Amino acid sequence: MLKILIAGAGPAGARLARHLASAGHAVVLADQISSPATNAFSSAALSQSEAEVLRIPRQCWSSVWSGWQVIDPRGLEYQWWATDSLGVVLDFAQFRALLWQEAERSGVELLKGCRVQLKRLRSEGADVWIHQRHGHRQERRVDLLVDATGSRRALLRQAGIPVDSSRDPLLTGHGVEWILQADPKSSARWRDRLSFLLGSRWIRHGYGWVFPMDGYRLKVGVCRLPPPSSKASDLSGLQRDLQRLLICFDLNRCPVLDRHGGVVSSTVRRLENLGGGSLIAIGDAASTANLLGGEGIRYAIKSADLLASLLQDQQGSAKSWQKLRRSYRHTLHSELGRRWGWSGRLAQRTWFGLKSERADLRMSRLIEGLSKRADAADLSSLFFDYRFERYGLRLLPYVF
């Protein structure tokens, strides 16, 4: 039995904790937030098949959708519809609450409102401080330490492990999202579909979205992935962009139920170290967030499932942790596939350059090309499975 501490109780951390506790390990799961509803920032849209493969309970499905809607830089609206449902939008707060409950039922020691600080990292274990509320702290010694702190990569940074390089820099996007309480009339334009607003007219270096939830609620958000040299990631600017969108689409009178925001960051080539000594990273801390669509949940979960499987036969020695990281890196690369790199490079070209009328014209041509050559299922394949090759010769030149 291994003693394992996981810092970060998001989808990756909580999923891994449940797996490992069920396998008989002593698992501590710590997170800075005290409630699963705190800053539940995730647009949380998945294909229905993926939601079923990942075994996400239907009680966490806030809505299902069967169409795509894109509003281009000129304000023209394009729609693609399927006869059957294509995907789901999760209630992320409910999903995180369920993950916590499942972890505790599996025997995980869940520490809420706690911050993990690395004291000493060894080749065969680690010593950490767990800082609790009111200034209390306790020391723990563990065999394996897992960084599941997302884009912060808190433990990797504390251990002095480089999270990027000049060959493969860490790219960072910022987003804000509000949950609105709409009504049957104001939500009619957005129900049963995923809606995206593309073009610098709406958001420079990024995009906006409107996703449906149950009870006529709407997730409305904006995200920006600017070039590293740009200062366009100002969060106050994103708030203004979001408010402007609400006014444009007559949603500004809807009561705001929640406001939250977050960061998505990843490398494109994924050359960074995934740990050192007895420390290993999963989820967004291991660059599993996709930069093209800001998608993180399903790949975070997959990284946790892969690591849990690889940990079955580990003994906790220095050599075993080195071997584990090598195997983990290899299987993660295999799982993500070559299309992952394509989508990352496409994200750079698309969002970095989306700042002018010329870029808007390219985007409009791309959307128009999709409207002529793709149906709703094709778009799901394109945006969820990154199957660019079937469109590349005809559509990608509009972006490149």
Secondary structure, 3 states (H helix, E strand, C coil): CCEEEEECCCHHHHHHHHHHHHCCCEEEEEECCCCCCCCCCCCCEEEHHHHHHCCCCHHHEEEEECEEEEECCCCCEEEEECCCCCEEEECHHHHHHHHHHHHHHCCCEEEECCEEEEEEEECCEEEEEEECHHHCEEEEEECEEEECCHHHCHHHHHCCCCCCCCCCCCEEEEEEEEEEECCHHHHCCCCCEEEEEECCCCCCCEEEEEEECHHHEEEEEEEECCCCCCCCCCHHHHHHHHHHHHHHCCCCCCCEEEEEEEEEEECCCCCCCCEECCEEECHHHHCCCECCCCECHHHHHHHHHHHHHHHHHCCCCHHHHHHHHHHHHHHHHHHHCHHHHHHHHHHHHHHHHCCCHHHHHHHHHHHHHHHHHCCHHHHHHHHHHCCCCCCHHHHHHHHC
